[in-house]
Amino acid sequence: MMNIVIYTGLSISFNEAKSILDADYRPPVKRGDIYRLLEENDNIDVIGIIDGVFHQSPAVAHKEILKALKEDITVVGGASMGALRACELYPFGMIGVGNIFNDYKTGVIDSDDDVAVALNPDTLEQMSESWINIKYNLDLAKESRIITGGDEKELLSIAKDTYYPKRSFEYTFKKSSLSPEKITSLTNYINTNKFDIKHDDAKKVIEYIKKINEKNE
């Protein structure tokens, strides 16, 4: 079996991740973590980056990932910090997976704030909503004719201007000019049909790494 280390715990729980692939799962990556990993273990085959720290401490540096790539370690990213770094470093060999990676690559999103959420550092519980997840859910609401294109544009602008730890569907809706009736309909729709794009992409990253592992068994 390959030696695989995956940084996550926020977009997908360790328990669910382990049910897909048996690997060394670690909390969201931060500056210096990959340097320390390479110093501690010279037998790493694959590094998966899903979640990372954005503002609580310095984010994982590009040089750390490039060092891993130079040591012939496969580095796969997606869903959150992994998608951002994969978009920046795929020309150098990092592998990007999922819709959010493609959104960064095509310019649909362009900053770390678009995927950032507040988290409880002890439990890794998500305490706010990411802008990209709000966007995917509002896209679906628009397709279902719950809101108009103009409504979506306003809501996304409000969410974008909201400091990420305060960002939520409820806060965004309350700040909008939507009627109480439309807010109720939209809230009910989201509660019933909510889609978590970061979780979906996190699973894709783990499944991609699982295929790599199976090919090398």
ABEGO torsion letter per residue (X at the ends): XBBBBBBBGAABBAAAAAAABBBBBBBBBBBGAAAAAAAABAABABBBBABBBAAABBBBBAAAAAAAAAAGBBBBBBGBAAAAAAAAAAAAGBBBBEAAAAAAAAGABABAAAABBBBBAAAGBBABBBAAAAAAAAAAAAAAGABBAAAAAAAAAAAAABBAAABBAAAAAAABABBAAAAAAAAAAAAAABBBAAAAAAAAAAAAAAAAAAAAX
